[in-house]
């Protein structure tokens, strides 16, 4: 059953909505849609109040650990945490209150997928696949979706396709996939990718990127046959957007549970 999934994107310790393709180590290139006056813990409490499980806290670069920790304290075991997750710190974030950890770049040393690193992360979690989310956020290149790492600036050698997803499903409980070319632009979702994810994935998967209307939840539900969840960020009123009311997303979820 498709659900709305919330997010808390952290950059330099603040909750922000950023145009994903502009993230880099060069601050002048960064395009920001919104910088919230509220701290991360405010949004964690809001999501807890509205029983929005499965939201993700993403640390975009350094300087975000304290804010992420405060969010987890506001809703212990209610949020997933990603950004800089590795075999060395995965268990620490679970102990700090994360329901699950989200791993991306660590799996791709020198932009090449490493099964050894995947095994290492899972081992650090006592081989509990329920605690691991694999992030396959991607960019479209020559008609293929290629996993992108390092703030979505570096393309890896892994294509997002059925074969690779099926090979990874045994190691995790779900997937998170940002369409980086759409992220933060409010240009509409990547309908082809959402449709394919619905066909390819047998584990839960959350799509993010380009959501701009409440109707996008219905579209994702239709395209994926209810198998893909949707995160809406920049378009939400709680993040300064005008396209979607947060309360309407909460109500949409409630209506799905009644069907």
MOQUIUR-V501116 format. One line per field, one symbol per residue. phi: phi as a letter, one per 30 degrees, with the letter a starting at -180 (. if undefined). burial: # if it has 24 or more other C-alpha atoms within 12 Angstrom, else .. A space follows every 10 residues. Layout:
phi: ???
burial: ???
This chain:
phi: .dbdcdbbcc bhicdbcbde dcdadcdddd ccdacddcde ddddddddec hcdidccccc jdicdddddd ddddbdicbc bbjidbddbe deddddkddb ccbbeedbdh icdbdddddd ddddchhcdd ccccccebbd bhicccecbh hiccdcccdd bddddddcdd cbcabbbcdd dceichcjdd dddedddddd cccebccbkj ebbedddddd eddchicccb ccceddddci dbdbdedddd deddddddc
burial: ########## #.######## ###....... .#####..## ########.# .######### #..##.#### ########## #######.## #.##.##### ########.. ..#...#### ##.##..### ########## ....###### ########## #..##..### ########## ######.### #.######## ########## ####.##### #.##.##### ######.### #.####..## .##......
